[in-house]
Amino acid sequence: EHIDVGQFVSRGGPVAKLYSTDFAEIRLPIADRQLAFIDLPNFRSGAQTDEGPEVILHTTFAGREHQWFGRIVRSEGEIDPHSRMVHVVARVKNPYGAPRAGPEDGEVVRTDERPPLAVGLFVQAEIAGPPARDAIAVPRSALRNDQQILVVDTDNRIQRRDVEVIRIDREDVLIRLSLAHGERICISPLQVVIEGMQVEPIMAPARNES
């Protein structure tokens, strides 16, 4: 609101800024290299779609983690000349929570315990991508020379194997590799590797157990 009671308003001057409570739209920057991992069907500048990928928004508010679920509805169709980012727009329905009538007339009670997805709230977005077929996620320490990994065969001998690197994240690498039955991937950062040398494997614990 830009005015007060009794204040004169000039022609064309701003009176107030209104926000819809039906849905909220969040502008998300995406690096151009990440677009290969997101399915954006028939996206043109300003074109709306109901078939965009799903989005999960995360934030911490008042010491608690909160989530909202939405969908990508359009892209802005241009690349930022400074950041080299492409911006897409996610839409979340009912961002302020669905109210219901309270026990007393005129009272409104929120049924959603989350805070409102209000304008100005900082969030992190997780955008669903298409599944990567025949892909394996391994620690970055397993990748050698940018395109090789070490495989321990059934005789416990080290073999170098070329892989197709699909994506590199902060901790993991998504690769495409065909393993024979009984072969294992070496994730230890070995300093000296001789093709065919014999090793004594120690199985790493599962991710959810470490």
C-alpha positions in Angstrom: 0.0 0.0 0.0 1.4 3.4 -1.1 -1.2 5.7 0.3 -2.9 6.5 3.6 -6.4 7.5 4.6 -7.2 11.1 3.6 -4.2 11.3 1.3 -4.6 12.8 -2.2 -3.8 10.5 -5.1 -2.4 11.9 -8.3 -3.5 10.6 -11.7 -1.4 7.6 -12.7 0.3 7.2 -9.3 0.7 3.8 -7.6 -2.0 3.0 -5.0 -1.1 -0.5 -3.9 0.6 -3.7 -5.0 -1.7 -6.8 -5.0 -0.7 -10.4 -5.1 -2.9 -13.3 -6.1 -3.6 -16.0 -3.5 -4.6 -18.6 -6.1 -1.0 -19.4 -7.1 2.5 -18.1 -6.7 5.1 -18.0 -9.4 8.8 -18.4 -8.7 11.5 -17.4 -11.1 14.3 -20.1 -11.2 17.7 -19.6 -12.8 19.1 -22.7 -14.6 22.6 -23.0 -16.1 22.5 -23.8 -19.8 24.5 -27.0 -19.2 21.8 -28.2 -16.8 19.0 -27.9 -19.5 20.2 -31.3 -20.9 18.9 -33.0 -17.7 15.5 -31.3 -17.6 12.6 -32.1 -19.9 11.0 -28.9 -21.0 8.3 -29.9 -23.6 7.5 -27.3 -26.3 8.9 -24.4 -24.3 8.8 -21.0 -26.0 9.1 -17.6 -24.5 5.9 -16.9 -22.5 4.2 -20.1 -23.7 2.2 -21.8 -20.8 2.1 -25.5 -20.3 0.7 -28.0 -17.8 3.2 -30.7 -18.8 6.4 -29.1 -17.3 8.5 -31.0 -14.8 7.5 -31.2 -11.2 9.3 -28.9 -8.7 9.8 -29.2 -5.0 10.6 -26.0 -3.2 12.6 -26.2 0.1 13.1 -23.5 2.8 13.9 -23.2 6.5 11.6 -20.9 8.3 11.4 -20.4 12.1 13.8 -23.2 12.6 11.8 -25.8 10.6 12.1 -27.3 7.1 9.2 -26.7 4.8 8.3 -27.9 1.3 5.9 -26.9 -1.5 5.1 -28.8 -4.6 4.6 -27.2 -8.0 5.4 -27.5 -11.7 7.4 -25.6 -14.3 4.9 -23.7 -16.5 7.1 -21.7 -18.9 10.5 -20.3 -19.6 11.5 -16.8 -20.4 13.2 -17.8 -23.7 16.4 -15.9 -23.3 19.8 -16.3 -21.7 21.0 -13.7 -19.2 24.0 -12.1 -20.8 25.8 -11.7 -17.5 25.1 -15.0 -15.6 24.5 -17.1 -18.7 21.4 -18.5 -17.0 18.1 -19.5 -18.5 15.1 -18.6 -16.3 12.1 -20.8 -15.9 9.0 -20.1 -13.9 7.5 -22.6 -11.4 3.9 -22.3 -10.3 2.7 -23.4 -6.8 -1.1 -23.5 -6.2 -2.6 -22.1 -3.1 0.7 -20.7 -1.7 -1.0 -19.2 1.4 -2.7 -22.4 2.5 -6.4 -23.4 2.2 -8.5 -21.6 4.8 -11.6 -23.1 6.3 -14.4 -21.6 8.3 -13.8 -21.7 12.0 -16.2 -22.5 14.9 -17.3 -18.8 15.0 -18.8 -16.8 12.2 -16.2 -14.8 10.3 -13.2 -16.7 11.8 -10.7 -18.2 9.3 -8.5 -21.1 10.4 -5.5 -22.3 8.4 -5.4 -26.0 7.7 -1.8 -25.9 6.5 0.9 -25.8 9.2 3.5 -24.4 6.8 4.2 -20.7 6.6 2.7 -18.9 3.6 4.9 -19.1 0.4 5.1 -15.3 0.6 6.7 -12.9 -1.8 10.3 -12.4 -0.8 10.8 -15.8 0.8 14.1 -17.5 -0.2 13.7 -21.1 -1.4 15.8 -23.8 -3.0 14.2 -25.7 -6.0 14.5 -29.4 -6.8 13.4 -30.0 -10.4 12.5 -33.5 -11.6 14.3 -34.7 -14.7 13.8 -37.7 -16.9 15.4 -41.0 -15.7 18.9 -41.7 -17.0 19.0 -45.2 -18.4 21.8 -47.6 -17.5 23.4 -44.9 -15.4 25.4 -45.4 -12.1 26.1 -42.8 -9.5 29.6 -43.1 -8.0 31.7 -40.8 -5.8 33.8 -38.3 -7.6 36.9 -40.0 -6.2 36.2 -42.9 -8.4 36.6 -40.9 -11.6 40.2 -40.8 -13.0 41.5 -38.8 -16.0 38.0 -37.3 -16.4 36.7 -40.4 -18.3 38.0 -43.5 -16.6 37.3 -45.6 -13.5 39.0 -48.6 -12.0 37.1 -51.9 -12.0 38.0 -54.9 -9.8 37.2 -58.1 -11.8 36.2 -61.5 -10.4 39.9 -62.4 -9.9 40.3 -59.2 -7.8 42.5 -57.6 -10.5 42.4 -53.9 -11.4 41.2 -53.0 -14.8 40.9 -49.5 -16.3 37.5 -48.9 -18.0 36.4 -45.9 -20.1 33.1 -44.5 -19.2 30.6 -42.0 -20.5 30.3 -39.2 -18.0 26.7 -37.9 -17.9 26.9 -35.4 -15.1 29.2 -34.3 -12.4 27.8 -33.0 -9.1 29.4 -31.7 -6.0 30.0 -35.2 -4.5 28.9 -37.7 -7.1 29.4 -38.5 -10.8 26.7 -40.0 -12.9 28.3 -42.4 -15.5 27.1 -44.9 -18.0 29.0 -48.2 -17.7 28.4 -51.8 -18.4 29.6 -54.1 -15.6 29.9 -57.9 -15.9 28.5 -60.0 -13.1 30.9 -59.9 -10.1 32.8 -56.8 -11.2 33.1 -53.9 -8.7 34.0 -50.3 -9.0 37.1 -49.1 -7.1 36.4 -45.8 -5.2 39.7 -45.6 -3.3 42.1 -42.9 -4.6 45.0 -45.2 -5.5 48.2 -43.4 -6.2 49.9 -46.1 -8.3 47.8 -48.3 -10.5 49.2 -51.1 -12.7 46.8 -52.8 -15.1 46.0 -56.3 -13.9 47.5 -55.9 -10.4 45.8 -57.9 -7.7 44.1 -56.2 -4.8 42.2 -57.2 -1.7 38.8 -55.5 -2.0 37.1 -54.0 1.1 33.4 -53.4 0.4 32.3 -49.9 1.1 29.2 -49.5 3.4 25.9 -48.5 1.8 25.3 -44.8 1.5 22.4 -44.9 4.1 24.6 -46.8 6.5 27.6 -44.5 6.5 
